[in-house]
Amino acid sequence: MDITGVLLATQSHDGQKRNVAEGSIKQFEEQSFPQFLHELSAELSDESKPPVSRRLAGILLKNSLDANDSTRKEKCVQRWISVDPAIKSHVKGSLLMTLGSPVSDAHRSSSQVIAKVASIEIPRGEWPELIVNLLGNMTKPDAPPSLKQATLDAIGYVCEEISPKDLEQDQVNAVLTAVVQGMNHVENSSEVRLAAVKALYNALDFAETNFENESERNYIMKVICETAICKEAHVRKAAFECFVSIASTYYDLLEPYMQTLFELTANAARTDEEPVALQAIEFWSTICDEEVALQEGAEESGDVSSTCHFHFIEKAIPLLVPMLLETLLKQEEDQDEDDEIWNLSMAGGTCLGLVATAVKDAIVPLVMPFIEGNITKPDWRSREAATFAFGSILEGPSVVKLAPLVHNGFDFLLNATKDQNNHVRETTAWALSRTFEFLHSPDKCVSVVTDGNLPRVVEILLASIKDSPNVAEKVCGALFFLAQGYNNAGSMSSVLSPYFGQLVSALLATADRSDSNNSRLCASAYETLNEIVRCSSIAETLNMIVLLLQEILKRLNQTFEFQITSSEDKEKQSDLQALLCGVVQVILQKFNNCDDKSVILQFADQIMVLFLRVFSCDSSNVHEEAMLAIGALAYATGTDFLKYMPEFHKYLEMGLQNFGAYQVCSVSVGVVVDICRALDDKVLPYCDGIMGALLKDLSSPELHRSVKPPIFSCIGDIALTIGEHFEKYVPYTMPMLQGAAELCSRMDRQDDDSSEYQNELRQSIFEAYSGILQGVKISKSELMVPYGASIFHFAELVLRDKSSRDEDLTKAGVALIGDLIDALGPSVKLMLQYSDFHSELLGWCSQSDDKQLRETASWVQGVISRVMAS
């Protein structure tokens, strides 16, 4: 194969020629992978080849070694491992040689491929000479800048790909030495220094031991500080990115440097180019995140005198807050035209909000003068900045501290919705939404909205929602939190009922607006409509909700008539269908609160016909919303849902097998539970297909792990529903449960996420066992006798682990012990006689503050007494 010609042909404007070339490449990779690697690495390293073909060779090499999908990634890894060592050695040699290429496309591609190979080999203890070879490039006499740059790129990419535990400390020391030398502004070009700073950024996680050593830490910080004031803005920006990472990773070691860091960041925020200034502000946002997390952790543990909390923000606010307020005045004229824009003003306001969360009441007197001094100025920037500051500090300070500020400013805000400037009106609408979110809690007797001013508030919001699209989107947010406040209050009657029709009409009109390319406006309108429905009183608004349901179903039907001529059209159709399905779900849930189910039955056929059409479209986000709505419909219609099962069960099983869109799979599992509760034992004819899909899910390495606990719980619900008919699934289900129980005992709880997942998995296994035991108890309890001892042992193992079990897990475990003894009766007497664990556990539960746990423990004790006396 003329590899150069084929690579260039993949970029041809001739579609047929391009397809043939791409097919040839794919065939070459699949049929002769070692030769594929050899040829591409040769192409990449050959200085006589065109830069384009060399770059393409690098991309193909990189893609052959890695993938986003975990299953395909593992195949890539195994395929590389199986290649002949001589070929791998040749490929790696070519890659290292290419780092010295003067062609930037070639040496950059090579550094990326080196990192991909390293990500496979270094964790396996292979390619030990890589770091030595890379560091050798940095110490070569007269090494050209391009070689140093490519080598530093490679070091950075390698550190990004591997784990800190994969390198020995002497290798980390050598890497840091080379990187810090690369940052030397006397010896190196700006390109080399930029590569060095980026490499340091990726190596910071590896430097824990070095940061614990004061002299080494001082030197690293000194070099970064010097780099942060160099003359090249892109290098300064990278240096501040290092500070951001250090703020997160080494917060507890920062105290000696905070004065210098404040001076550097304040200077950058005030005078530097925007990309640099944004990173300077991000440093303080990160410090806020760390301190808020420390505060929350201390409150949860009860240890409020944490020694690792240095209160950097609290100490800095006299100077930090004025600096942040200055940034609020640096708005851009067109910032309302781009949803994705991120500028200095926005970063400053976001950081100000985080500071308020961290220091609470202390921020209010520092911001008040700025608000009062700018809110009425003729310059729109001043008014917008003052309003932004007001909205930014509403989360954190106490209601008592905020009350005077908000009560004095609320009327002003309502009037400012008519400001002549669009930016000011948008920020005002956002500030109102924040006000309603944090200071509108009728259930806590705290609200800026009263019976007296509510009519005016609604009138102003209904007028403002007709403003420009960006303002209208923020008004939707304000209406959302206004409704949510009343929803949380939980009354039989809603104070918004008199406005229900007007609000629904305004939101439907907003969703239909043709003057907006902003898809978020349509989504915000429908999400707010959902909240208005949730907070409504069904008794007062039933007829209007029925009319709304008819309108939503009409709109959903119209989406199937859209002219689809592009992927963008298809995406818009899918997004709208998902939003409309979401509204149907909320309405059905609302109808569930109504004693008269005839309303639901009246529309059920029409709803199912439309949802089945939705399932015929290939869009996972629509399927997820439609599944959620069908779960609500099944719950609402009860046994009447049976007539839809012959057609729907096919889509349900497809949803259960949708590994790619695991959220759809997860929702489908929830729908199975809803259907079991709706149909009871009438679900039996469909259980083979459902159980087959669930068991396939559990055995699949492709399915996201978060779906597996709900599947175990779901199996318990199925067993409980079909009772003795679960017998035929026991031989397949119990090994799965026992395997999962064994996995729980081996799981590494290295972080909070792992611990949380382990508890979810344990609880779901408890629930599955309980469901099966209760299901077979009456006539088939002997099926579970062989498994009794292992179930009891698993429960004991989990419940003895007091340090990690939470309240829900404890309740589920105690209930399982009761279900086990209740179902198996005398056959567990011997097991109980030789164990004192259950006595200790029940004694502990009887002293619990949780009434439900005490009642469950009392029931279990009664079951034990009955069995032991039999």
ABEGO torsion letter per residue (X at the ends): XBAAAAAAAAABABAAAAAAAAAAAAAAAAABAAAAAAAAAAAAABAABBAAAAAAAAAAAAAAABBABAAAAAAAAAAAAABBAAAAAAAAAAAAAAAABABAAAAAAAAAAAAAAAAAAAAAGBGAAAAAAAAAAAABBGBBAAAAAAAAAAAAAAAAABBAAABBAAAAAAAAAAAAAAABAAABBAAAAAAAAAAAAAAAAAAAAAAABAAAAAAAAAAAAAAAABABAAAAAAAAAAAAAAAAAAAAAAAAAAAAAAAAAAAAAAABBAAAAAAAAAAAAAAAAAAAAAAAAAAAAGBABBAABAGAAAAAAAAAAAAAAAAAAABBAAAAABAABBBAAAAAAAAAAAAAAAAEAAAAAAAAAAAAAAAABABAAAAAAAAAAAAAAABGBBAAAAAAAAAAAAAAAAAAAABABAAAAAAAAAAAAAAAAAABBAAAGBBABBAAAAAAAAAAAAAAAABBAAAAAAAAAAAAAAAAAAAAAGBABBAAAAAAAAAAAAAAAAAABAABABAAAAAAAAAAAAAAAAABBAAAAAAAAAAAAAAAAAAAAAAAABBBABAAAAAAAAAAAAAAAAAAAAAAAAAAABABAAAAAAAAAAAAAAAAAAAABBBAAAAAAAAAAAAAAAAAAEAAAAAAAAAAAAAAAAAAABAABAAAAAAAAAAAAAAAAAAEAAAAAAAAAAAAAAAAAAABAABBAAAAAAAAAAAAAAAAAAEAAAAAAAAAAAAAAAAAAAAAAABBBABAAAAAAAAAAAAAAAAAAAAAAAAAAAAAAAAAAAAAAAAAAAAAAAAABAAABBAAAAAAAAAAAAAAAAAAEAAAAAAAAABAAAAAAAAAAAABABAAAAAAAAAAAAAAAAAAAX
